[in-house]
Amino acid sequence: MKQRNIIGQVCHTPKSYDNVMHVGLRKVTFKWQRGNKIGEGQYGKVYTCINVDTGELMAMKEIRFQPNDHKTIKETADELKIFEGIKHPNLVRYFGVELHREEMYIFMEYCDEGTLEEVSRLGLQEHVIRLYSKQITTAINVLHENGIVHRDIKGANIFLTSSGLIKLGDFGCSVKLKNNAQTMPGEVNSTLGTAAYMAPEVITRAKGEGHGRAADIWSLGCVLIEMVTGKRPWHEYEHNFQIMYKVGMGHTPPVPEKLSTEGKDFLGHCLESEPKQRWTASTLLDHPFVKVCTDEE
């Protein structure tokens, strides 16, 4: 028992829970100070946070768990390890983690202009929708090239910055695929995400097919509808099961009439019911609808 460190050890635990090193996570080295709460969701509370050393403003997500709940710690650690090596202008950047006995603090880039869901309600012009679609598709392509399925792409998880960049974030549902080369349906078997943005193969998972990268492309199409109409797809239905029934039966969300011919074609390739027929993110980046330049370019 002594060899297994069960007995004969000091029981006092220091403030910082050093097992962060054992789960292989990047531990933050900066001093920080918590600010206001800016959000709360299924996976924890989010606060503004200041790096005391540099004055940089960050977002900090607090995830609470039972003391020594190694399963939750490991699951969260596995999720975060995915993003440590990825830096891209269209992805919310991850800085590191601080682990304590009953909570984990995850430090991320702070996006100061709200979410795409919020600005879409005000109505967006098509040239802006094209720019945003290009950036979201680029972000999805980066994830997919790294073997990552996001699984919860929606307007509320896409963030705006004052520089005009769009950033895909909130990787609470993301999962690393076991086989980087595999792109067919069947890569993941669980229902997460938001019903209005869910692909048919996610809803009808009883077939045993699961879902993979193609499910993110369906969600991209749903975000495009949200940008055009200012409302989520299937907004006329109040309950998730109504939406899941419609999509599971092979229906697609109505195509907005005011979308251009190019936009409708792009949307059609996203909302293809058969996942194998859906275009990939890299193919969609060659579509005329997103052949636009930002001011910087």
N, C-alpha and C positions, 0 to 999 in steps of 0.2 A: 504493500500500500504506500510505503514511503517512496519507493521508486516511481510510482504513478502519481506522486505529488498529492495524494488524498489526505495524508496525515503528515505532521511534522513540518508544517509551513506556517509562515505568518499570515493571519487571516485578514489583517487590515489591508484594504484595497485603496491605492492612491486614486486621486480624482480622475485622472485619465486612464482609461481601461486599455492596457497595452496589448491586449489580444488583437488590436487592429493590425499589428504586424503579422500575426499568425494567419489572418485571413487574406493577407497579401494586398491590402489597400494602401493607397497613397495617403500618408498622414500629413495633415496641415502643420506648417511650422510657424505660421504667423499668429499674432495676437489679434483678437477680434472682439467686437462689441455688438450685441443684438439690438435691432431697431424695432420698427412696427411690424405687426402681423399683416401680411399682404394676401394671404390665401390659406385655404384649408381644404383638404380633399381626403380621398380614400387612403392615401399613403402618408399622411402626416400634415403638419402645419408648416407654412412657409413665412419667413420673416425677411425684412431687409437686414443687412448686416454690414458693418464697416471693418475693413482691414485696418487695424490701428497703426500698423507699421507704414502703410502706403497711403491711407486715406481712401482707398478704392471701395466703392459701393458694390456689394455682392448680394445674392439671394442665398438664404440658408434654409434648408428643409430639415425639420426635426422629426425623426421617426422614433417613437417610444416602443419599448418592448419589455417583457418580463426579464428580471435579472438572470443572466446566464442562459437566455433563450438562444442557444447557438444556432438553431435551425433558421430563425429569422435573420440573425446576423449574417449567416453564411449566404442565404438567398439574396439579401441586399448587397452583400459584398460581391457576389458573382455578377449581379446586374451592373454594379458600378465599374467593375474591372473592364467591362466591355468598352467603356468610353474613355478610359485613361489615355489611350494612345491616339484618339481621334481629335483633331483640331480642324475645324472648317468654319468659315464665316457664317454659314447658314445653319449651324448647329449650336445650341446653347452650350457654352464651355463648362466643363467640370473641373474644379480646382483640387478637391480632396475631401477628406472626411476626418471627423474627430469622434472617437467612440468612448462612451462612458458605460457605467453599469446598467443603466435603464434607458438610455437614449443614444441615438446616433445623429450627429449633425453633418449634413452634406452641404458643401459649399459650391455654389454655381454662379455663373455669370448672371448679372441682374439686367433685365430688359426693361427699359424705362417708359415705353410707350403703350403698354397694355397688350391685349391679344387681338388676333385676327378676327375672332368672334365679335369682339366689341366694335371694331372699326367697320366690319361688314354690315352691321345693323344700320350704319349711316349711309350706306350705298357706295359702291366703288365703280369708277369708270373702267371701261374694258382695257385701256392701255395699262392701268394699274394692276388689274386682274392678271394680265399677261405677265407682267414683271414678277408679281407675287407667285404665280403658278410656276414660272421658271425656277425661282429660288427654292420653292418647296420641293419641286421635282429633283433639283440638284441635291438637296439635303437627303431626300429619300435614297437617291442613287448612291451617295457616300455611305449611308448605313448599309444598304444592300451589298455593296462591294466589300464591306467589312463583315459580311455574314450576319447582319443584324436585321431583325424584323421589328418595327416599332410597335405595331399592334394597337395603337390608340391615337391615330392621326385624326385631328379635328381642329376646328378654328380656335378652340380654347387652349390647345397645346402648341399653338404657333404664335410666336412673340414678335413684337415690333420694337425697333430701336430708333433713336432720334436720327441716326445716320441713314435711315431708310431701308436698312437691311431687315429681312425676314429671317427668323431663327426657329427651327424646329426644336422643341424641348419636351420636358416631362417624360422621362424614360421609365416611368414606373411600371409599364407593361412590357417593356422591351425584352427580347430574348435573343441570345446568341445561338445561331444554328450549329448543330453538331458537325454538319458537313458543309463547309464553305462553298463547295462546288454545286451542291444540290439546289435547284431552283424550282422544282416542281411542287405542286400541292402535296401536303402530307408532312411538312417540316415541323409543324407545331400542332399540338392537340389540346387546346383549352379555349374557353370563351372569355375573353377580356375585351376591354374597349367599350365603346358607346354604341348602342343598338343602331342609331340612325346612320352611323358611318360604317357599319359592319358588312363585310362581303358575304355573299350567299354561302360560300364554303365554310365560313366560320360558324354561321347559324345552323347549318345542316351537318354539323360535325359527327352526328350519329352514324353517318356513312363510313366513318373511320378514315376519311381522307385528310382531316386536319387542314391546315392552311400554312402558307408561307409568304414569300415576298409579294406575291400577287394580291394578297389581302390588303396590303398597304396602298396598292395602286387603286383599288376600288375606293378606299377612303380618300385618296387624293381627288378622285372624281366628285365625291360628296362635298369636299371642301370647296371645290370649284363652284358647285351649285350654291353653297353658302355665301361665297363671295359675290355671286351674281344677284341672288335674290334677297340677301340679308337675313335669311332664315336657314335653319338646318334642314336637311332633306327629311321628307315625311313629316313636316311640322304640323300637318293637319291631324296627325294621330297623337293621342295623349299618352298611350301606354307602350312600353317597349315590346310587349308580346304582339301587339298589332303590327308594328314595324317588322319584327322578326318573322311573322307569318307571311307578310307581303313579300319580303326579300327571299325568304326560304322557298316560296312558291314560284320564284323565278321572275318577279317583277323588278323593274329598275325605277329609280326616282324620275319624275318627269323632267325632261330637258327644258331649261328656261328658254322661252321664245326670243328674248332680247339678246341672247348670245349670238355672236357672229358664226358664220358657216365654219370657219376654222376652229372656233371654240367648241362648236357642237361635235365636230369630227374628233377633236382631242378628247372630249368627254366620252364619246362613244367607245374609244379604245380603252378608257379607264373602267367604264361600267359594262364591260363584257361579262355576261353571267358565267361563262366557262373560263375558269382561271388560266387554263393553258393558252387561251386565245388572247388574254389581256396583254397589252404591250408592257414591256419592262420599263423601268425608270430611264435607263440609258437610251432606249429607243424613243421614248416620249420627248427626250431633250432635243431630238432632231426634228420634232414636229414644228411646222410653220407657226403655230399658235404661240410657242414660247421662243421663237427666234427674235428676241428683242434685246436691247442693250440698256443697261443701267447708266446713270449719269457718269459713274466712275469709269465704266468700260468705254 
